[in-house]
Amino acid sequence: MAVPMKKVTRMKRGHRRSTDALKQPSYVENKETGELHRPHHIDLKSGIYNGRQVLEPKETY
């Protein structure tokens, strides 16, 4: 069984775990409609992705 030679310090352990923290998702504003959506995702209200119409726009009730 592998046994570490030396104790891992709190600093080294903290640097390794620094990427495990939860981060807030980022949002970008659609230039045409002003709606917020995730980057590299389709804007579901307008159905536009990367300047092209991909889906039919949803009806607003």
N, CA, C and O atoms as CSV, one atom per row, in Angstrom:
chain,resi,resn,atom,element,x,y,z
A,1,MET,N,N,0.842,-1.174,0.000
A,1,MET,CA,C,0.000,0.000,0.000
A,1,MET,C,C,0.888,1.238,0.000
A,1,MET,O,O,1.872,1.301,0.738
A,2,ALA,N,N,0.543,2.221,-0.826
A,2,ALA,CA,C,1.347,3.441,-0.938
A,2,ALA,C,C,1.112,4.332,0.275
A,2,ALA,O,O,-0.023,4.583,0.680
A,3,VAL,N,N,2.215,4.800,0.840
A,3,VAL,CA,C,2.157,5.681,2.004
A,3,VAL,C,C,2.918,6.947,1.661
A,3,VAL,O,O,4.055,6.865,1.197
A,4,PRO,N,N,2.319,8.129,1.875
A,4,PRO,CA,C,3.036,9.364,1.547
A,4,PRO,C,C,4.280,9.535,2.411
A,4,PRO,O,O,4.280,9.189,3.593
A,5,MET,N,N,5.343,10.075,1.808
A,5,MET,CA,C,6.596,10.288,2.540
A,5,MET,C,C,6.453,11.406,3.571
A,5,MET,O,O,6.969,11.307,4.684
A,6,LYS,N,N,5.740,12.482,3.183
A,6,LYS,CA,C,5.624,13.630,4.069
A,6,LYS,C,C,4.172,14.083,4.125
A,6,LYS,O,O,3.368,13.774,3.245
A,7,LYS,N,N,3.865,14.811,5.165
A,7,LYS,CA,C,2.527,15.355,5.340
A,7,LYS,C,C,2.274,16.449,4.299
A,7,LYS,O,O,3.144,17.278,4.035
A,8,VAL,N,N,1.090,16.442,3.722
A,8,VAL,CA,C,0.696,17.498,2.783
A,8,VAL,C,C,0.244,18.698,3.606
A,8,VAL,O,O,-0.659,18.586,4.435
A,9,THR,N,N,0.872,19.839,3.373
A,9,THR,CA,C,0.563,21.028,4.159
A,9,THR,C,C,-0.813,21.576,3.806
A,9,THR,O,O,-1.386,21.232,2.771
A,10,ARG,N,N,-1.332,22.426,4.673
A,10,ARG,CA,C,-2.647,23.029,4.435
A,10,ARG,C,C,-2.644,23.885,3.176
A,10,ARG,O,O,-3.647,23.945,2.466
A,11,MET,N,N,-1.526,24.546,2.894
A,11,MET,CA,C,-1.445,25.386,1.709
A,11,MET,C,C,-1.523,24.545,0.426
A,11,MET,O,O,-2.277,24.870,-0.491
A,12,LYS,N,N,-0.742,23.470,0.372
A,12,LYS,CA,C,-0.761,22.597,-0.810
A,12,LYS,C,C,-2.136,21.970,-1.002
A,12,LYS,O,O,-2.644,21.893,-2.121
A,13,ARG,N,N,-2.734,21.523,0.106
A,13,ARG,CA,C,-4.063,20.932,0.038
A,13,ARG,C,C,-5.084,21.959,-0.432
A,13,ARG,O,O,-5.967,21.639,-1.229
A,14,GLY,N,N,-4.970,23.196,0.059
A,14,GLY,CA,C,-5.897,24.251,-0.332
A,14,GLY,C,C,-5.764,24.627,-1.796
A,14,GLY,O,O,-6.767,24.875,-2.466
A,15,HIS,N,N,-4.526,24.674,-2.306
A,15,HIS,CA,C,-4.323,24.971,-3.727
A,15,HIS,C,C,-4.934,23.890,-4.602
A,15,HIS,O,O,-5.498,24.188,-5.655
A,16,ARG,N,N,-4.829,22.647,-4.178
A,16,ARG,CA,C,-5.399,21.551,-4.953
A,16,ARG,C,C,-6.920,21.610,-4.954
A,16,ARG,O,O,-7.554,21.302,-5.963
A,17,ARG,N,N,-7.505,22.001,-3.833
A,17,ARG,CA,C,-8.964,22.026,-3.712
A,17,ARG,C,C,-9.581,23.336,-4.166
A,17,ARG,O,O,-10.801,23.488,-4.094
A,18,SER,N,N,-8.788,24.281,-4.627
A,18,SER,CA,C,-9.315,25.601,-4.966
A,18,SER,C,C,-10.277,25.554,-6.153
A,18,SER,O,O,-11.137,26.426,-6.281
A,19,THR,N,N,-10.145,24.555,-7.017
A,19,THR,CA,C,-11.027,24.464,-8.174
A,19,THR,C,C,-12.326,23.746,-7.843
A,19,THR,O,O,-13.214,23.676,-8.692
A,20,ASP,N,N,-12.465,23.212,-6.635
A,20,ASP,CA,C,-13.677,22.481,-6.269
A,20,ASP,C,C,-14.818,23.395,-5.847
A,20,ASP,O,O,-15.953,22.937,-5.712
A,21,ALA,N,N,-14.542,24.674,-5.638
A,21,ALA,CA,C,-15.563,25.595,-5.149
A,21,ALA,C,C,-16.628,25.818,-6.220
A,21,ALA,O,O,-16.323,25.841,-7.413
A,22,LEU,N,N,-17.864,25.981,-5.792
A,22,LEU,CA,C,-18.952,26.268,-6.720
A,22,LEU,C,C,-18.870,27.713,-7.173
A,22,LEU,O,O,-18.605,28.609,-6.372
A,23,LYS,N,N,-19.099,27.936,-8.456
A,23,LYS,CA,C,-19.051,29.276,-9.021
A,23,LYS,C,C,-20.414,29.627,-9.613
A,23,LYS,O,O,-21.143,28.753,-10.082
A,24,GLN,N,N,-20.744,30.902,-9.585
A,24,GLN,CA,C,-21.991,31.353,-10.176
A,24,GLN,C,C,-21.904,31.215,-11.697
A,24,GLN,O,O,-20.870,31.548,-12.277
A,25,PRO,N,N,-22.959,30.735,-12.356
A,25,PRO,CA,C,-22.919,30.634,-13.809
A,25,PRO,C,C,-22.900,32.024,-14.444
A,25,PRO,O,O,-23.553,32.948,-13.961
A,26,SER,N,N,-22.150,32.155,-15.524
A,26,SER,CA,C,-22.051,33.447,-16.190
A,26,SER,C,C,-23.162,33.563,-17.238
A,26,SER,O,O,-23.601,32.562,-17.806
A,27,TYR,N,N,-23.597,34.765,-17.477
A,27,TYR,CA,C,-24.640,35.048,-18.456
A,27,TYR,C,C,-24.177,36.173,-19.371
A,27,TYR,O,O,-23.449,37.070,-18.946
A,28,VAL,N,N,-24.599,36.121,-20.616
A,28,VAL,CA,C,-24.320,37.181,-21.576
A,28,VAL,C,C,-25.644,37.735,-22.064
A,28,VAL,O,O,-26.669,37.056,-22.010
A,29,GLU,N,N,-25.618,38.975,-22.543
A,29,GLU,CA,C,-26.830,39.630,-23.018
A,29,GLU,C,C,-26.943,39.455,-24.520
A,29,GLU,O,O,-25.975,39.663,-25.251
A,30,ASN,N,N,-28.129,39.072,-24.982
A,30,ASN,CA,C,-28.391,38.950,-26.407
A,30,ASN,C,C,-28.457,40.342,-27.005
A,30,ASN,O,O,-29.150,41.215,-26.481
A,31,LYS,N,N,-27.740,40.555,-28.102
A,31,LYS,CA,C,-27.661,41.890,-28.694
A,31,LYS,C,C,-28.991,42.349,-29.284
A,31,LYS,O,O,-29.319,43.534,-29.226
A,32,GLU,N,N,-29.759,41.415,-29.852
A,32,GLU,CA,C,-31.009,41.808,-30.496
A,32,GLU,C,C,-32.135,42.035,-29.480
A,32,GLU,O,O,-32.837,43.044,-29.542
A,33,THR,N,N,-32.302,41.089,-28.543
A,33,THR,CA,C,-33.448,41.155,-27.644
A,33,THR,C,C,-33.115,41.710,-26.269
A,33,THR,O,O,-34.010,42.167,-25.559
A,34,GLY,N,N,-31.846,41.679,-25.880
A,34,GLY,CA,C,-31.482,42.154,-24.552
A,34,GLY,C,C,-31.694,41.124,-23.459
A,34,GLY,O,O,-31.506,41.431,-22.282
A,35,GLU,N,N,-32.088,39.896,-23.827
A,35,GLU,CA,C,-32.306,38.831,-22.849
A,35,GLU,C,C,-30.971,38.229,-22.418
A,35,GLU,O,O,-30.012,38.210,-23.190
A,36,LEU,N,N,-30.919,37.744,-21.191
A,36,LEU,CA,C,-29.730,37.078,-20.688
A,36,LEU,C,C,-29.812,35.581,-20.961
A,36,LEU,O,O,-30.861,34.965,-20.771
A,37,HIS,N,N,-28.697,34.998,-21.409
A,37,HIS,CA,C,-28.633,33.557,-21.612
A,37,HIS,C,C,-27.211,33.112,-21.378
A,37,HIS,O,O,-26.298,33.938,-21.353
A,38,ARG,N,N,-27.004,31.801,-21.202
A,38,ARG,CA,C,-25.677,31.261,-20.962
A,38,ARG,C,C,-24.838,31.382,-22.231
A,38,ARG,O,O,-25.372,31.242,-23.331
A,39,PRO,N,N,-23.543,31.639,-22.104
A,39,PRO,CA,C,-22.707,31.694,-23.302
A,39,PRO,C,C,-22.635,30.327,-23.983
A,39,PRO,O,O,-22.604,29.297,-23.309
A,40,HIS,N,N,-22.610,30.318,-25.301
A,40,HIS,CA,C,-22.559,29.119,-26.132
A,40,HIS,C,C,-23.803,28.255,-25.961
A,40,HIS,O,O,-23.739,27.042,-26.160
A,41,HIS,N,N,-24.936,28.861,-25.596
A,41,HIS,CA,C,-26.216,28.168,-25.512
A,41,HIS,C,C,-27.234,28.941,-26.347
A,41,HIS,O,O,-27.066,30.132,-26.609
A,42,ILE,N,N,-28.277,28.254,-26.754
A,42,ILE,CA,C,-29.333,28.883,-27.540
A,42,ILE,C,C,-30.182,29.761,-26.639
A,42,ILE,O,O,-30.530,29.362,-25.527
A,43,ASP,N,N,-30.520,30.967,-27.118
A,43,ASP,CA,C,-31.470,31.816,-26.418
A,43,ASP,C,C,-32.864,31.263,-26.715
A,43,ASP,O,O,-33.330,31.351,-27.851
A,44,LEU,N,N,-33.530,30.697,-25.715
A,44,LEU,CA,C,-34.780,29.983,-25.950
A,44,LEU,C,C,-35.933,30.903,-26.312
A,44,LEU,O,O,-36.862,30.472,-26.995
A,45,LYS,N,N,-35.904,32.156,-25.877
A,45,LYS,CA,C,-37.017,33.054,-26.217
A,45,LYS,C,C,-37.003,33.421,-27.695
A,45,LYS,O,O,-38.051,33.432,-28.340
A,46,SER,N,N,-35.831,33.719,-28.233
A,46,SER,CA,C,-35.759,34.111,-29.639
A,46,SER,C,C,-35.381,32.949,-30.545
A,46,SER,O,O,-35.687,32.989,-31.737
A,47,GLY,N,N,-34.724,31.910,-30.019
A,47,GLY,CA,C,-34.316,30.769,-30.821
A,47,GLY,C,C,-33.087,31.038,-31.663
A,47,GLY,O,O,-32.833,30.322,-32.631
A,48,ILE,N,N,-32.313,32.065,-31.310
A,48,ILE,CA,C,-31.147,32.453,-32.097
A,48,ILE,C,C,-29.890,31.958,-31.404
A,48,ILE,O,O,-29.751,32.073,-30.186
A,49,TYR,N,N,-28.971,31.404,-32.194
A,49,TYR,CA,C,-27.650,31.013,-31.699
A,49,TYR,C,C,-26.611,31.462,-32.702
A,49,TYR,O,O,-26.689,31.126,-33.884
A,50,ASN,N,N,-25.639,32.222,-32.231
A,50,ASN,CA,C,-24.523,32.697,-33.052
A,50,ASN,C,C,-25.020,33.482,-34.272
A,50,ASN,O,O,-24.454,33.375,-35.360
A,51,GLY,N,N,-26.072,34.261,-34.082
A,51,GLY,CA,C,-26.590,35.095,-35.156
A,51,GLY,C,C,-27.482,34.381,-36.153
A,51,GLY,O,O,-27.906,34.990,-37.135
A,52,ARG,N,N,-27.779,33.112,-35.930
A,52,ARG,CA,C,-28.627,32.351,-36.848
A,52,ARG,C,C,-29.877,31.880,-36.132
A,52,ARG,O,O,-29.836,31.584,-34.938
A,53,GLN,N,N,-30.982,31.808,-36.844
A,53,GLN,CA,C,-32.241,31.307,-36.312
A,53,GLN,C,C,-32.182,29.786,-36.295
A,53,GLN,O,O,-32.164,29.153,-37.351
A,54,VAL,N,N,-32.150,29.189,-35.092
A,54,VAL,CA,C,-32.008,27.743,-34.967
A,54,VAL,C,C,-33.344,27.107,-34.607
A,54,VAL,O,O,-33.705,26.073,-35.169
A,55,LEU,N,N,-34.079,27.704,-33.684
A,55,LEU,CA,C,-35.381,27.193,-33.257
A,55,LEU,C,C,-36.456,28.222,-33.548
A,55,LEU,O,O,-36.185,29.407,-33.740
A,56,GLU,N,N,-37.679,27.732,-33.573
A,56,GLU,CA,C,-38.810,28.651,-33.692
A,56,GLU,C,C,-38.952,29.414,-32.379
A,56,GLU,O,O,-38.861,28.804,-31.314
A,57,PRO,N,N,-39.175,30.738,-32.420
A,57,PRO,CA,C,-39.321,31.487,-31.167
A,57,PRO,C,C,-40.548,31.045,-30.394
A,57,PRO,O,O,-41.575,30.705,-30.981
A,58,LYS,N,N,-40.435,31.052,-29.058
A,58,LYS,CA,C,-41.556,30.674,-28.213
A,58,LYS,C,C,-42.605,31.781,-28.201
A,58,LYS,O,O,-42.281,32.967,-28.261
A,59,GLU,N,N,-43.839,31.376,-28.124
A,59,GLU,CA,C,-44.938,32.337,-28.027
A,59,GLU,C,C,-45.011,32.871,-26.607
A,59,GLU,O,O,-44.886,32.105,-25.652
A,60,THR,N,N,-45.211,34.168,-26.455
A,60,THR,CA,C,-45.370,34.748,-25.124
A,60,THR,C,C,-46.857,34.854,-24.819
A,60,THR,O,O,-47.632,35.369,-25.625
A,61,TYR,N,N,-47.243,34.367,-23.656
A,61,TYR,CA,C,-48.656,34.377,-23.288
A,61,TYR,C,C,-48.870,35.419,-22.221
A,61,TYR,O,O,-49.994,35.604,-21.755
